[in-house]
Amino acid sequence: MKDFPEQLAALARGAVGEIAAVADRSWPRENSAVWEVTDASGGRWFVKRHPSERTHDREVFAYRHWASALGPGRAPVLAAADGQLLAVVVSGLPGHVVRDMRLAAGDEREVHRQGGVLLRRFHQAAPPVRRGFDADAVIGRVDEHLCHAAGLLAPREAALVRSCAAGLAGLVPELPAVPGHGDMQPRNWLWDLAARRLAVIDFERAEPAPAARDLVRLEYGPWDQRPDLREAFMGGYGRTLTSTETKAMRCLAALDALSGLLWGTSNHDHEVISRARRTLDRLLGITP
């Protein structure tokens, strides 16, 4: 249970008025700091303190420029931001985190269909640009990450990651960058069962990127062994990936698995570690 710092309470009061109740909603890791705030009239808000200036800047930019493209009630609304505190106050939305829900197969497909609709809207929130994605920076971090991952990867897994990084370098120039969410998956989706409406949260990884990047954690997560969910999502998205995008997604998946292993291990997030392991096995053609 994290205490609610007075500086953040003051930021919240300035945005929403008197605070009637506060509840810690942080993820179970050290650098997660999120509180649910109830105002005097019963309205729900969330106060989030970012772990870095980069995550703060990305989330604020996304709320100010891209998130509204999803439509009313489909993403939180930014009520306040403080660059010194690295904190934001955003509106609460109805619904529950999809990852934690048990849904009938038909409801799951509808959730993913709407996920595709919302991601397409997000990707179209600004015109695509060439060279908007810093592939060199991403690729340049691979050797550093591989050094830190010593002992976590088998030799052929490390070789796969290096090969995919080299392959990505040749593919990215062909792919325009669009507004990317950066962590599109059920842990960042809210499903309002009564209204049958999906919303998207958590934009701290949002940045210009190839569209295929936002499908990696779906393709190697909930869509694994569930082609019906992939089909529903892509139906909502409204187009299929090009052959270049499909190749790029495989390369991006290997790099995401590497960063997932490092991040998951340091943050004791077994869900992220498990997805990274499954991704590497699948890319290497390993079957259980």
N, C-alpha and C positions, 0 to 999 in steps of 0.2 A: 504494500500500500504506500503510494508516494504522497507526501504532503503537497498541498497546493500552495505554491509560493505567493506571497503577497503581491509581488510585482505582476504576476500573471492574473491574480484576482483583480487588481486595479485595471489592467488592460480589459478584462472581461466586463467589469462594471461600466467602464467608459463606453463599451460597445452595446451592452444589452440592459444596463440598469442594475437594480438591486438583485443580488444573488440569493436565492432561497435554499439551494442545495448543491453539493458538489460530490461527484463520485469518480474514483480513479478508474480509467478505462485503458490504461497502458497495456501494451503487449507484454508478456512475461520475459522481458529482457532489459538490461541495464539502461540502454540509451533510448528507450521508448518512454515518452512522457505525454500522456493524453488524459484530459479530464472532461467529464460531462458536467455541464453547468445547467441548472434549472433557474430561470428568472422568476420574478415575482408573479408573473401571470401564467406560469406553467410552461413557458416556451423552453425548448431544449437547444443547447449550444455545445460546441466542443472547443476546448482550448488545447492547442498542440504546441509543444516546444520542440523545435527541430534539433537534430544532433549536430548539424553543421550549417554554415552560411550557404553552402551550395544547395542543400535540400530545401532550406527556407526560401531562397530566391526562386528555385524552380517551382515550388508549390504556389507561391504568391503570384508569379507570372502566369501560371496556368489558370488560376482562379480569375485573374483580371482580364485575360485575353482569350482563353479557349473554353473553359468549363461551361460557360453559358450556352455554348453551341449544342450541348446535350439536350437542352429543353428544361422547362420549369419542373422542379422536383426531381430532376435526374442527377443532380450533383449538388453538394453543399454550396452555399453562398458565403463569400468572404465578408465578414463583418468588421474585422480589424486585423492589422498586421503591424508588428514591431520588429524592425531589423536589428535593433540592439539586443532585444530579448530573444531573437530568433523564434518568435511565436506568432501564431495566428488564432483568431476566433472565427469559427464557421458555424453555419446553421446546422441543426440536427435534422435528420430525415426519418420518416417512418420505415420500418422494416427490420430485418435481421440479416446478419452476415451469412451469405449463401454457403460458405464453407462449413458452417456449423449447423446447417439445416438438413433434415431428412425429407427429401421431396420425391413425389411420384415421378416416374420416368417422363411422363408428359409435361409435368411442371418444369422438370429439369431442362427439357428441350426448349420450352418457352423462355426460360431464364436465359439460356444461351442464345436464342434467336434475338432477344432484346439486347443482349450483350453485343452482338454483331451490329445491330442498328446503332447503338450508342457509340461504339468504337468508330464506325464509319463517320458519324457526325463529328467526333473529336478529330479524326484525321483530316476532315474537311474544314476545320475551324479557321484555318489560315491557308493561303496558297502554298503548294509544294515548292521547295527551293532546291537547287543543286548545291551540293557540298555543304549542306546545313548540318550534317552529322559528322562529327570529328572522328572519323574511323581511325586515323593515324594514332590519336590519343588512346582509343580503345585497344587497338592492336599493340601499341607500344607498352601497355601495362601487362601484356600476357607473360613475358619473361619474368617480370617482377612477381606477378602472382604465382607463377609456377615455382619460383624459389620459395615463396612463403608456403606453398602447398606441398613441399617435400614431405614425403611420408603419407600424404593423403591420396596420391595418384600412383597407379601402376605405370610402368614405362610406356606401354602402348596407349594408355589414356593421355599421358603428357604429349606423346607424339601426335595423337588425334587433335588435341587442342592446338598445337603448333601448326599443323596442317590446315586446320579450319581458319586460323588467324591469317595465314598466308592466302588462303582462298578468298576470304572476306575482302582483303585488300583489292583484289581484282574485280569484285562484284559491286562494291558500294558506289563507285563512280557512275554506274548505270542506274542507280536507285535514287530517286528524289527523296528528300527528307520532308516529313509531314509532322504536325504536332503529335507526339507520342506520349502515351500515358506512362509507360515504363514499368508497370507492375500490374498488367491486366490479368486478373485471375479472381476466382470466387472469394478469396479472403478480402478483396476490396470491392465486393458487390453487396448491395443491400436489396433484399427482395421483400416488397410489401405484399404479403399474401392476400390481404383483403382487396387491394386495388389491382393486384397482379401487375405490379410495376417494378422495374429494376432501376436502381441508381448506382452510380459509381463514386467511390471515395478515394482518398489518399493520392494526391498528385505530386508528392515530393520527388518523384523520379521522372516527372514529365519534362521532355525536351524534344527538339527536332530529331527525328530518326527515321530510318526506313520503316514503312508500314508493317513489314513482316516481323519486325522486332517485337511488336505487341502481341504476336500470336505464339511466341516461343513458349511461354509459361502455361499456355492453354494446350498447345499441341503435345507438350511433354509432361502435362499434368492431367487435368480432368478428361481430356480427349483421348488419352491413351486407353485403348481397348473400348472406347465409346465413340465410334464413328458417327453415331446418330447425333451426338452433341456437336461434333465438328460440323456436320452437315447443317444443323439448325443455325449455328452461329454464322457460318459463311452465307447461308441464305439471308439472314438479317443484314450481314455486311454488304451483300449485294454484288459481289464479284469474287472470282477465284484468283488465287495468286498466279503471277507469271512464273515461268520456269526459272528466271533469274531470282525472283523473290523466294522461291522454294529452296534454291541452292543457298541463298543468303541466310535463310532461316535455320538451316542445318548448321551453318558455321556459327551463327549467333547463339544457337543452342549450346554448342560446345563451350563457348566463352562464358555463357550464363551459368553453365554447370560448374565451371572452375570458380567463378566468383561466388556461386552459391555454396560450394564446399567451404570456402574460406570464411564467408560471412556466417554461414550456419554453424560452423564449428566454433567460431569466436563468440557467437551469441547463443549457443546451446539451443539452436532452433532445429529440432530433428525433422520437422516437416520439410524444411528447405534442403537439408542434407539428403534426405530420402529422395526428393525430386531430382537433385543433382546426380545422385548415383543411378537412378533409373534412366536419366537422360544419357549419361555416358554409356550405360549398357546397351541402350537402344541404338545409339549412334555407332557402336562397335558391332552391332548385330548379335548381341548376347541375349539369349532368351532364358527365362527362369526355368 
